[in-house]
Amino acid sequence: MSASRPPGNVTPIEDYAVLGDTGTAALVSRGGSVDWLCLPRFDSHACFAALLGTRENGRWLLGPVDPEVRTTRRYLNDSFVLETTHETSTGVVRVVDLMPLGDGRADVLRRIEGVSGTVRMRHEWIVRFGYGLMRPWVSRHTEEREAGIDEVITAVAGPDMIVLRGARLPRAEGGQHVDEFDVEAGQTFTFATTWFRSHETVPAPLKVMNRIADTIDRTHRWAACSDYDGPYAAAVTRSLLVLRLLSHGVTGGIVAAPTTSLPEDFGGERNWDYRFCWLRDAALTLEALLGCGYVEETELWRQWLLRAVAGDPDDIQIMYCVDGARDLPERELSHLPGYADSRPVRIGNGAVGQRQTDVLGEVMIALEHARQRGLAETDDSWNLQRALVDNLAEHWEQADNGLWEIRGPVRHFTHSRVMVWAAFDRAIQAVEEHGLPGPVDRWRELREQVRAEVMEKGWNDKRQTFVQHYDTTEVDASLLTLSAVGFLPGDDPRMLGTIRAVEQDLMPDGLVLRYRTETGVDGLEGGEHPFLACSFWLVTAYAKAGLVAEATALMDRLVGLVNDVGLLSEEYDPVGQRMVGNFPQAFSHLTLVGAALALAEATGKARHAPH
């Protein structure tokens, strides 16, 4: 594991909260700075990019001037409406931040309320399009409203325009807009930033209090649809909400995270763009949602899948843009210094061209779960699955890059082979249990062939464990999922042996690494920190093995790692006690839900609320 640490002047990842409107998302710091926002979509260019640079790369700050401030935060009523309370030596203010839901717009609303005394506030509105590179043309305008004439500030560059509204607008100062003002008890100040296409008319202002109330109500009602009623319910609910936030409400695409290039190794090169839709991550997200009763989301994603992979099955990609587009080339942004000097900053993802044989297994598992939950197949949806499984039957023996997107040589990864088995297994289940047509005899033959190969080549008898790939004795945290996908019973001696090998090799600080990077298998410099999803996988493996005490102890620790508003990053540094990697991370939250479901089942506690 890397021993690198970020410099002290960088805002810790865990000090951010996320706002979102199921179209895109913003990261706002504890100090009140929106340091990351891509508009109008998760995978659009950022207009506030200070997260990966400095304030000169764009941010929107509304925070107390006094550095000696005590700050507390919470989301209101199972929503992503963020309430931040700042207490200074002279008074208390409350700030409500949100991106309104359900109106097809791209707005960030911020409302300051004086609670007591007087608090001096700092306002900075620094727009930089093109990931912090392009200074827009900024000007002041007036607009006529029923209540009178209001002043607004607009920023435009090419196709993008942003308007800032507020009762007190900042002044231009050296290419930035800044202001300081006092907020007294009982006073309120409301500000709104709205993106729109520069050739269109400026959108009308929103009724702020209505949008706050409606956004809270929409998310609260969605959360109340969960039928999960087991342990760690609060963490499960927040995780489900994160998964919803990362699901595009129109296209159905599900992104892995709303950020790019938050490093796995501070100061290193392991910096990746996660603002895209991996078939694997999306399928696993659906598994978590389906496990808690959400079926409608699966149908929306299935329609996205049909559009995204339409065409020759040989052309299927492992990931796509939010709208299903295929072109996401990886390139580096040299103008950004990177979070904690971690370079390069990347946009796009070169793994798009990799072969990852496990992907179809995860997709087929999720769609089988959806059938069990009552989602009816259409001719198109089943014909697509059948074509993909038939294509897998022709190519399943090829080596691949694995689920960790290894940039070293392709291998026969054991996890990938098991997921090939799972793809055939769920296709067979679709025929046998749901009456769908398909060459079931051939699929059964292939399923047994794959299983026999894994047992022969993926098992190391001397170490009594499954191995990362067929040419090594190393283990990999992905092996912990073998019981979860039904390849082996959880208490099978081979599963128990694999658990012990993972404990021995991949848990130096009590949390689980993906694999030992020092073997050089991934072809990259540097190391990384424990991957949170892997530790949740271990909870699930423990639970399925009947090791409930071990599962509960680890789950308690993991749930204790969420930040003050319930969010998790990709990785965690147990030595530095801080979050690492892209944030918030769907993989971490979906495996939290899966671990809670497995523990509820293992302990015999109520898994679902009565209908």
C-alpha positions as CSV (number, residue, x, y, z in Angstrom):
1,M,0.0,0.0,0.0
2,S,1.2,3.5,-0.8
3,A,2.5,5.6,2.0
4,S,2.0,8.8,0.1
5,R,0.0,11.6,1.8
6,P,-1.7,14.7,0.3
7,P,-0.3,18.1,1.3
8,G,-2.0,19.8,4.2
9,N,-3.5,22.6,2.1
10,V,-5.7,20.3,0.0
11,T,-9.3,20.0,1.0
12,P,-9.7,16.3,2.2
13,I,-12.0,14.3,0.0
14,E,-14.2,13.4,3.0
15,D,-14.8,17.2,3.6
16,Y,-17.0,17.3,0.4
17,A,-20.7,16.7,0.1
18,V,-22.5,16.0,-3.2
19,L,-25.5,17.8,-4.7
20,G,-27.3,16.3,-7.7
21,D,-30.3,16.4,-9.9
22,T,-30.0,13.0,-11.6
23,G,-28.4,14.7,-14.6
24,T,-25.1,15.9,-13.1
25,A,-23.6,16.5,-9.7
26,A,-21.6,19.1,-7.8
27,L,-19.1,18.7,-4.9
28,V,-19.3,21.3,-2.2
29,S,-16.7,21.6,0.6
30,R,-17.3,22.0,4.3
31,G,-16.2,25.6,3.9
32,G,-18.9,26.2,1.3
33,S,-17.0,26.0,-2.0
34,V,-18.5,24.3,-5.0
35,D,-15.2,23.0,-6.4
36,W,-16.5,20.6,-9.0
37,L,-19.4,20.8,-11.4
38,C,-19.9,19.5,-14.9
39,L,-22.8,21.0,-16.8
40,P,-25.3,19.9,-18.0
41,R,-24.3,16.2,-17.7
42,F,-22.0,14.1,-15.6
43,D,-19.6,13.6,-18.5
44,S,-19.8,17.3,-19.7
45,H,-16.9,19.7,-19.3
46,A,-16.5,21.2,-15.8
47,C,-17.1,24.9,-15.2
48,F,-15.9,24.7,-11.6
49,A,-12.7,22.6,-11.5
50,A,-10.9,23.8,-8.4
51,L,-11.1,20.2,-7.1
52,L,-8.3,19.3,-9.5
53,G,-6.5,22.7,-9.4
54,T,-6.9,26.0,-7.6
55,R,-9.6,28.6,-7.3
56,E,-8.3,30.0,-10.5
57,N,-9.7,26.9,-12.2
58,G,-13.2,27.9,-11.1
59,R,-15.3,27.6,-8.0
60,W,-18.4,29.1,-6.3
61,L,-17.7,30.0,-2.6
62,L,-20.3,31.0,-0.1
63,G,-18.7,30.7,3.3
64,P,-17.7,32.6,6.5
65,V,-14.7,34.9,6.5
66,D,-13.8,33.9,10.0
67,P,-11.3,30.9,9.9
68,E,-12.2,29.9,13.4
69,V,-15.6,28.5,12.5
70,R,-17.4,25.4,13.7
71,T,-19.3,23.7,10.9
72,T,-21.9,21.0,10.9
73,R,-23.8,19.5,8.0
74,R,-26.7,17.2,7.2
75,Y,-28.9,16.2,4.3
76,L,-32.6,17.1,4.9
77,N,-35.0,14.3,5.2
78,D,-33.5,11.6,3.0
79,S,-32.6,14.0,0.2
80,F,-29.5,15.7,-1.3
81,V,-30.6,19.1,-0.1
82,L,-27.6,20.0,2.1
83,E,-28.0,22.1,5.2
84,T,-24.7,23.5,6.5
85,T,-24.5,25.5,9.8
86,H,-21.6,27.8,10.4
87,E,-21.0,29.0,14.0
88,T,-18.5,31.8,14.4
89,S,-17.5,33.9,17.4
90,T,-20.0,36.6,16.2
91,G,-23.0,34.6,15.2
92,V,-24.5,31.6,13.3
93,V,-25.7,31.2,9.7
94,R,-27.4,28.3,8.0
95,V,-26.8,27.6,4.3
96,V,-29.0,25.4,2.2
97,D,-27.6,24.1,-1.1
98,L,-29.3,21.9,-3.7
99,M,-29.7,21.1,-7.4
100,P,-33.5,21.0,-7.9
101,L,-35.1,17.8,-9.2
102,G,-37.8,17.2,-11.8
103,D,-37.7,20.4,-13.9
104,G,-35.3,19.5,-16.7
105,R,-33.0,22.4,-15.9
106,A,-29.5,22.7,-14.6
107,D,-29.5,24.9,-11.5
108,V,-27.6,25.2,-8.3
109,L,-29.5,27.1,-5.6
110,R,-27.9,28.4,-2.4
111,R,-29.8,30.1,0.4
112,I,-28.2,31.8,3.4
113,E,-30.2,32.4,6.6
114,G,-29.0,34.4,9.6
115,V,-29.7,32.4,12.7
116,S,-28.2,34.6,15.4
117,G,-25.7,37.5,15.8
118,T,-23.9,38.6,12.7
119,V,-21.7,36.6,10.4
120,R,-19.4,38.0,7.7
121,M,-19.6,36.0,4.5
122,R,-17.3,35.7,1.5
123,H,-18.8,35.2,-2.0
124,E,-16.6,34.1,-4.9
125,W,-18.1,33.2,-8.3
126,I,-15.3,32.2,-10.6
127,V,-16.5,30.4,-13.8
128,R,-13.9,28.6,-16.0
129,F,-15.3,26.5,-18.8
130,G,-13.3,23.6,-20.4
131,Y,-12.2,22.0,-17.1
132,G,-10.9,25.3,-15.6
133,L,-9.1,26.4,-18.8
134,M,-11.3,29.0,-20.5
135,R,-12.2,32.4,-19.0
136,P,-15.7,33.2,-20.3
137,W,-17.0,36.6,-21.4
138,V,-18.7,37.9,-18.2
139,S,-21.2,40.8,-18.2
140,R,-24.0,42.3,-16.2
141,H,-27.5,42.7,-17.5
142,T,-30.9,43.7,-16.2
143,E,-34.1,41.7,-16.6
144,E,-37.6,42.8,-16.0
145,R,-39.8,40.8,-13.6
146,E,-43.1,41.3,-12.0
147,A,-41.4,42.6,-8.8
148,G,-39.3,45.0,-10.7
149,I,-36.0,45.1,-12.5
150,D,-33.3,42.7,-11.4
151,E,-29.6,42.6,-12.2
152,V,-27.9,39.3,-13.3
153,I,-24.4,38.3,-14.3
154,T,-23.9,36.1,-17.3
155,A,-20.8,34.1,-18.3
156,V,-20.5,32.7,-21.9
157,A,-18.0,30.7,-23.8
158,G,-19.0,29.0,-27.1
159,P,-22.1,26.9,-26.6
160,D,-22.3,27.3,-22.8
161,M,-23.7,30.1,-20.8
162,I,-24.3,30.5,-17.1
163,V,-26.4,33.1,-15.3
164,L,-26.0,34.2,-11.7
165,R,-28.9,35.7,-9.8
166,G,-29.1,37.0,-6.3
167,A,-30.2,39.9,-4.2
168,R,-26.6,41.0,-3.8
169,L,-24.3,40.1,-6.7
170,P,-20.5,40.1,-6.4
171,R,-18.3,42.7,-8.2
172,A,-15.8,42.0,-10.9
173,E,-12.2,41.9,-9.6
174,G,-9.3,40.7,-11.8
175,G,-11.3,38.3,-13.9
176,Q,-13.3,37.0,-10.9
177,H,-16.4,38.1,-9.1
178,V,-16.1,38.5,-5.3
179,D,-17.9,40.1,-2.4
180,E,-18.0,40.2,1.4
181,F,-21.2,41.0,3.3
182,D,-22.8,40.7,6.7
183,V,-25.7,38.3,7.5
184,E,-27.7,39.3,10.5
185,A,-30.2,37.2,12.4
186,G,-33.4,36.9,10.4
187,Q,-31.9,38.0,7.1
188,T,-31.9,35.7,4.0
189,F,-29.8,35.8,0.8
190,T,-30.6,33.6,-2.1
191,F,-28.4,32.9,-5.1
192,A,-28.9,30.7,-8.2
193,T,-26.5,29.6,-10.9
194,T,-28.2,28.3,-14.0
195,W,-26.6,26.7,-17.1
196,F,-28.2,26.9,-20.5
197,R,-27.2,26.8,-24.2
198,S,-25.8,30.2,-25.2
199,H,-28.1,30.5,-28.3
200,E,-31.2,30.2,-26.1
201,T,-32.9,32.8,-24.0
202,V,-32.1,33.1,-20.3
203,P,-34.3,30.8,-18.3
204,A,-36.7,32.4,-15.9
205,P,-35.7,32.4,-12.2
206,L,-37.0,29.6,-10.0
207,K,-39.3,29.9,-7.0
208,V,-36.6,28.9,-4.5
209,M,-38.7,27.8,-1.5
210,N,-41.0,25.7,-3.7
211,R,-38.0,24.0,-5.4
212,I,-36.4,23.2,-2.1
213,A,-39.7,21.7,-0.7
214,D,-40.4,19.8,-3.9
215,T,-36.9,18.4,-4.2
216,I,-36.9,17.1,-0.6
217,D,-40.4,15.6,-1.1
218,R,-39.4,13.8,-4.3
219,T,-36.3,12.1,-2.8
220,H,-38.0,11.3,0.4
221,R,-40.9,9.6,-1.4
222,W,-38.4,7.6,-3.5
223,A,-36.4,6.5,-0.4
224,A,-39.7,5.4,1.3
225,C,-40.3,2.9,-1.6
226,S,-37.4,0.7,-0.3
227,D,-38.6,-2.6,1.2
228,Y,-35.4,-3.2,3.1
229,D,-35.9,-3.5,6.9
230,G,-32.7,-4.9,8.2
231,P,-29.5,-3.9,10.0
232,Y,-27.6,-0.7,9.0
233,A,-30.8,0.8,7.6
234,A,-29.7,4.4,7.7
235,A,-26.5,3.6,5.8
236,V,-28.4,1.5,3.3
237,T,-30.9,4.3,2.6
238,R,-28.2,6.8,2.0
239,S,-26.3,4.4,-0.3
240,L,-29.5,3.8,-2.3
241,L,-29.9,7.5,-2.6
242,V,-26.4,7.9,-3.9
243,L,-27.1,5.2,-6.5
244,R,-30.2,7.1,-7.6
245,L,-28.2,10.3,-7.8
246,L,-25.7,8.7,-10.1
247,S,-28.4,7.3,-12.4
248,H,-29.3,9.7,-15.2
249,G,-33.0,10.4,-14.9
250,V,-33.7,10.7,-18.6
251,T,-31.3,8.3,-20.4
252,G,-31.1,5.6,-17.7
253,G,-27.3,5.5,-17.8
254,I,-25.6,4.9,-14.5
255,V,-22.2,6.5,-13.8
256,A,-19.5,5.0,-11.6
257,A,-18.8,8.4,-9.9
258,P,-19.3,12.1,-10.7
259,T,-15.6,12.9,-10.6
260,T,-12.4,12.3,-12.5
261,S,-8.8,11.9,-11.4
262,L,-9.2,11.9,-7.7
263,P,-6.1,9.7,-7.1
264,E,-5.8,6.2,-5.8
265,D,-2.2,7.1,-4.9
266,F,-1.6,10.7,-3.7
267,G,1.0,12.3,-6.0
268,G,0.9,9.3,-8.4
269,E,-0.4,8.3,-11.8
270,R,-3.4,6.2,-10.8
271,N,-6.0,8.8,-11.7
272,W,-9.0,7.8,-13.8
273,D,-12.2,9.3,-15.2
274,Y,-15.2,7.5,-13.7
275,R,-18.0,9.7,-15.1
276,F,-19.1,7.0,-17.5
277,C,-21.5,4.1,-17.6
278,W,-19.7,0.8,-17.0
279,L,-22.0,-2.2,-17.8
280,R,-20.6,-4.0,-14.8
281,D,-21.0,-1.2,-12.3
282,A,-24.5,-0.4,-13.6
283,A,-25.5,-4.1,-13.4
284,L,-24.2,-4.3,-9.8
285,T,-26.0,-1.0,-9.0
286,L,-29.3,-2.6,-10.2
287,E,-28.6,-5.7,-8.1
288,A,-28.5,-3.4,-5.0
289,L,-31.6,-1.5,-6.0
290,L,-33.5,-4.7,-6.9
291,G,-32.5,-6.2,-3.5
292,C,-34.4,-3.3,-1.9
293,G,-37.4,-3.5,-4.2
294,Y,-36.7,-1.0,-7.0
295,V,-37.8,-2.5,-10.3
296,E,-38.7,0.6,-12.3
297,E,-35.0,1.7,-12.4
298,T,-34.1,-1.7,-13.9
299,E,-36.5,-1.2,-16.8
300,L,-35.1,2.3,-17.5
301,W,-31.5,1.0,-17.5
302,R,-32.5,-2.0,-19.7
303,Q,-33.8,0.4,-22.3
304,W,-30.5,2.3,-22.1
305,L,-28.6,-1.0,-22.6
306,L,-30.6,-1.9,-25.7
307,R,-29.7,1.4,-27.2
308,A,-26.1,1.5,-26.1
309,V,-25.1,-2.0,-27.3
310,A,-27.3,-2.1,-30.4
311,G,-25.5,-3.5,-33.4
312,D,-23.0,-6.4,-33.8
313,P,-22.4,-8.2,-30.4
314,D,-18.7,-8.2,-31.4
315,D,-18.7,-4.4,-31.0
316,I,-19.9,-4.4,-27.4
317,Q,-17.9,-2.1,-25.1
318,I,-17.4,-2.3,-21.4
319,M,-18.5,1.3,-20.9
320,Y,-20.4,4.1,-22.6
321,C,-21.2,7.8,-22.3
322,V,-24.3,8.8,-20.3
323,D,-26.4,8.8,-23.4
324,G,-25.0,5.5,-24.7
325,A,-22.4,7.1,-27.1
326,R,-19.3,5.0,-27.6
327,D,-16.6,7.6,-28.2
328,L,-14.7,8.5,-24.9
329,P,-11.0,8.6,-25.8
330,E,-8.6,9.1,-22.9
331,R,-6.6,12.3,-22.9
332,E,-4.6,14.3,-20.4
333,L,-5.3,17.9,-19.2
334,S,-1.9,19.5,-18.7
335,H,-3.3,22.8,-17.4
336,L,-4.5,21.2,-14.2
337,P,-2.0,20.3,-11.5
338,G,-4.3,17.6,-10.1
339,Y,-5.7,16.9,-6.7
340,A,-2.7,16.8,-4.3
341,D,-0.3,17.2,-7.2
342,S,-1.5,13.8,-8.7
343,R,-0.9,13.8,-12.4
344,P,-1.9,13.3,-15.1
345,V,-5.4,14.6,-14.9
346,R,-7.4,12.4,-17.3
347,I,-10.7,12.8,-19.1
348,G,-12.1,9.9,-21.1
349,N,-11.0,6.4,-20.2
350,G,-8.6,4.2,-22.3
351,A,-10.1,1.1,-20.7
352,V,-13.0,1.5,-23.1
353,G,-11.2,-0.7,-25.6
354,Q,-10.4,-3.5,-23.2
355,R,-11.8,-7.0,-23.2
356,Q,-13.4,-7.7,-19.8
357,T,-15.0,-11.1,-20.0
358,D,-16.8,-10.8,-16.7
359,V,-19.1,-8.0,-17.8
360,L,-21.8,-10.1,-19.3
361,G,-22.0,-12.2,-16.2
362,E,-22.9,-9.2,-14.1
363,V,-25.4,-8.0,-16.6
364,M,-27.1,-11.4,-16.8
365,I,-27.3,-11.8,-13.0
366,A,-29.0,-8.4,-12.7
367,L,-31.5,-9.1,-15.5
368,E,-32.3,-12.5,-14.0
369,H,-32.9,-10.8,-10.6
370,A,-35.2,-8.4,-12.4
371,R,-37.2,-11.3,-13.9
372,Q,-37.5,-12.7,-10.4
373,R,-38.8,-9.4,-9.2
374,G,-41.5,-9.4,-11.9
375,L,-40.0,-7.3,-14.7
376,A,-41.3,-8.9,-17.9
377,E,-39.0,-9.5,-20.8
378,T,-39.7,-8.0,-24.2
379,D,-38.8,-9.6,-27.4
380,D,-36.0,-7.1,-27.9
381,S,-34.6,-7.4,-24.4
382,W,-34.4,-11.2,-24.5
383,N,-33.1,-11.3,-28.1
384,L,-30.3,-8.9,-27.0
385,Q,-29.3,-11.1,-24.1
386,R,-29.5,-14.2,-26.2
387,A,-27.3,-12.7,-28.9
388,L,-24.7,-11.6,-26.3
389,V,-24.6,-15.0,-24.6
390,D,-24.3,-16.7,-28.0
391,N,-21.4,-14.4,-28.8
392,L,-19.8,-15.2,-25.5
393,A,-20.0,-18.9,-26.4
394,E,-17.8,-18.2,-29.4
395,H,-15.1,-16.2,-27.5
396,W,-15.2,-17.2,-23.8
397,E,-11.8,-18.9,-23.9
398,Q,-9.9,-15.7,-24.7
399,A,-7.8,-14.0,-22.0
400,D,-8.9,-10.6,-20.8
401,N,-8.0,-7.5,-18.8
402,G,-10.2,-8.4,-15.8
403,L,-12.6,-6.3,-13.8
404,W,-9.8,-4.2,-12.4
405,E,-8.9,-3.1,-16.0
406,I,-5.4,-4.3,-15.8
407,R,-3.1,-2.3,-18.2
408,G,-0.5,-5.0,-18.1
409,P,-0.7,-8.2,-20.2
410,V,-4.1,-9.9,-20.6
411,R,-4.6,-13.0,-18.4
412,H,-7.0,-15.8,-17.7
413,F,-8.4,-14.1,-14.6
414,T,-10.3,-16.6,-12.3
415,H,-13.0,-14.0,-11.5
416,S,-13.6,-13.4,-15.2
417,R,-13.9,-17.2,-15.9
418,V,-16.4,-17.5,-13.0
419,M,-18.5,-14.7,-14.4
420,V,-18.5,-16.5,-17.8
421,W,-20.0,-19.4,-15.9
422,A,-22.5,-17.0,-14.3
423,A,-23.6,-15.7,-17.7
424,F,-24.4,-19.2,-19.0
425,D,-26.0,-20.1,-15.7
426,R,-28.4,-17.2,-15.8
427,A,-29.2,-17.7,-19.4
428,I,-30.1,-21.4,-18.6
429,Q,-32.2,-20.1,-15.7
430,A,-34.1,-17.8,-18.0
431,V,-35.0,-20.8,-20.2
432,E,-35.7,-23.3,-17.4
433,E,-37.6,-21.0,-15.0
434,H,-39.1,-18.3,-17.2
435,G,-39.8,-20.3,-20.4
436,L,-37.7,-18.1,-22.7
437,P,-36.3,-19.6,-25.9
438,G,-32.6,-20.5,-26.3
439,P,-30.1,-23.3,-27.1
440,V,-30.1,-24.5,-23.5
441,D,-28.3,-27.8,-24.1
442,R,-25.3,-26.0,-25.6
443,W,-25.3,-23.5,-22.7
444,R,-25.4,-26.3,-20.1
445,E,-22.4,-27.9,-21.8
446,L,-20.5,-24.7,-21.8
447,R,-21.4,-24.0,-18.2
448,E,-19.9,-27.3,-17.1
449,Q,-16.8,-26.8,-19.3
450,V,-16.1,-23.4,-17.7
451,R,-16.7,-24.7,-14.2
452,A,-14.3,-27.6,-14.7
453,E,-11.6,-25.3,-16.1
454,V,-11.9,-23.0,-13.1
455,M,-11.7,-25.9,-10.6
456,E,-8.6,-27.2,-12.4
457,K,-6.7,-24.0,-13.3
458,G,-8.0,-21.4,-10.9
459,W,-7.5,-23.4,-7.7
460,N,-4.1,-23.7,-6.0
461,D,-4.1,-26.9,-3.9
462,K,-0.9,-26.1,-2.0
463,R,-2.3,-22.7,-0.8
464,Q,-5.9,-24.0,-0.6
465,T,-7.2,-21.0,-2.3
466,F,-8.5,-19.8,-5.7
467,V,-5.9,-17.5,-7.4
468,Q,-6.0,-14.2,-9.3
469,H,-5.2,-15.8,-12.6
470,Y,-4.1,-19.1,-14.0
471,D,-0.4,-18.3,-14.0
472,T,0.0,-17.1,-10.4
473,T,-0.3,-18.1,-6.8
474,E,-1.4,-14.6,-5.8
475,V,-5.0,-13.9,-4.6
476,D,-7.4,-11.2,-5.6
477,A,-10.3,-9.7,-3.6
478,S,-12.7,-10.4,-6.5
479,L,-12.5,-14.1,-5.6
480,L,-14.6,-13.2,-2.5
481,T,-17.6,-13.0,-4.8
482,L,-17.6,-16.6,-5.9
483,S,-20.2,-17.6,-3.3
484,A,-22.3,-14.5,-3.9
485,V,-22.8,-15.4,-7.6
486,G,-23.6,-19.0,-6.7
487,F,-20.5,-20.6,-8.1
488,L,-19.9,-22.3,-4.7
489,P,-21.7,-22.5,-1.4
490,G,-20.5,-19.9,1.1
491,D,-19.3,-22.5,3.6
492,D,-17.5,-24.7,1.0
493,P,-14.0,-25.5,2.2
494,R,-12.5,-23.9,-0.9
495,M,-14.4,-20.7,-0.3
496,L,-13.2,-20.7,3.4
497,G,-9.7,-21.3,2.2
498,T,-9.9,-18.3,-0.2
499,I,-11.2,-16.1,2.5
500,R,-8.3,-17.0,4.8
501,A,-5.8,-16.4,1.9
502,V,-7.3,-12.9,1.3
503,E,-7.1,-12.2,5.1
504,Q,-3.4,-13.2,5.0
505,D,-2.3,-11.4,1.8
506,L,-4.6,-8.4,1.3
507,M,-5.4,-7.0,4.8
508,P,-2.3,-5.3,6.2
509,D,-4.5,-2.7,8.1
510,G,-7.7,-4.6,8.5
511,L,-9.2,-3.5,5.2
512,V,-9.0,-5.3,1.9
513,L,-6.7,-4.4,-1.0
514,R,-7.8,-5.4,-4.5
515,Y,-4.6,-7.3,-5.1
516,R,-0.9,-6.8,-4.3
517,T,0.3,-4.0,-6.7
518,E,3.9,-4.9,-6.1
519,T,3.6,-8.0,-8.3
520,G,3.4,-5.6,-11.3
521,V,0.3,-7.3,-12.7
522,D,-1.4,-4.0,-13.6
523,G,1.6,-2.4,-15.4
524,L,1.4,0.8,-13.4
525,E,3.8,2.6,-11.0
526,G,3.0,3.2,-7.4
527,G,0.5,1.5,-5.0
528,E,-2.9,2.1,-3.7
529,H,-5.1,1.9,-0.6
530,P,-7.7,-0.6,0.4
531,F,-10.6,-0.6,-2.0
532,L,-13.8,-0.2,0.0
533,A,-16.0,-2.5,-2.2
534,C,-13.5,-5.3,-1.5
535,S,-14.0,-5.0,2.3
536,F,-17.8,-5.1,1.8
537,W,-17.3,-8.2,-0.4
538,L,-15.5,-9.8,2.5
539,V,-18.5,-9.0,4.8
540,T,-20.8,-10.7,2.3
541,A,-18.4,-13.7,2.0
542,Y,-18.3,-14.0,5.8
543,A,-22.1,-13.8,6.1
544,K,-22.6,-16.5,3.4
545,A,-20.0,-18.7,5.2
546,G,-21.9,-18.4,8.4
547,L,-19.2,-16.3,10.0
548,V,-21.6,-13.7,11.3
549,A,-19.5,-12.3,14.1
550,E,-16.6,-11.6,11.7
551,A,-19.1,-10.1,9.2
552,T,-20.7,-7.8,11.8
553,A,-17.4,-6.6,13.2
554,L,-16.1,-5.6,9.8
555,M,-19.4,-4.1,8.7
556,D,-19.4,-2.0,11.9
557,R,-16.0,-0.6,11.0
558,L,-16.9,0.0,7.4
559,V,-20.1,1.8,8.1
560,G,-18.1,3.9,10.6
561,L,-15.9,5.2,7.7
562,V,-18.7,7.2,6.0
563,N,-18.2,10.9,6.2
564,D,-20.5,13.2,8.2
565,V,-23.2,13.1,5.5
566,G,-23.0,9.4,4.8
567,L,-20.8,9.3,1.7
568,L,-18.0,6.9,0.7
569,S,-15.1,7.3,-1.7
570,E,-13.5,4.6,-3.8
571,E,-10.7,3.7,-1.4
572,Y,-9.7,4.5,2.2
573,D,-6.3,5.1,3.8
574,P,-6.5,3.5,7.3
575,V,-3.1,4.9,8.3
576,G,-3.9,8.5,7.4
577,Q,-7.6,7.9,8.3
578,R,-8.9,9.6,5.2
579,M,-10.8,8.9,1.9
580,V,-9.0,8.3,-1.4
581,G,-10.1,8.1,-5.0
582,N,-13.2,9.2,-6.9
583,F,-16.1,10.3,-4.8
584,P,-18.8,9.4,-4.1
585,Q,-18.2,6.0,-5.5
586,A,-21.1,3.8,-6.7
587,F,-19.1,0.6,-6.2
588,S,-18.6,1.4,-2.5
589,H,-22.2,2.2,-1.9
590,L,-23.7,-0.7,-3.9
591,T,-21.5,-3.2,-2.1
592,L,-22.5,-1.7,1.3
593,V,-26.1,-2.5,0.3
594,G,-25.2,-6.0,-0.8
595,A,-23.3,-6.6,2.5
596,A,-26.3,-5.4,4.6
597,L,-28.6,-7.7,2.6
598,A,-26.3,-10.7,3.1
599,L,-26.0,-10.0,6.8
600,A,-29.7,-9.6,7.2
601,E,-30.2,-13.0,5.6
602,A,-27.4,-14.6,7.6
603,T,-28.8,-13.4,10.9
604,G,-32.4,-14.2,10.1
605,K,-33.4,-10.6,10.7
606,A,-36.3,-9.1,8.7
607,R,-34.8,-8.5,5.2
608,H,-37.8,-6.8,3.7
609,A,-40.6,-4.7,5.2
610,P,-44.1,-6.2,4.9
611,H,-46.2,-5.0,2.1
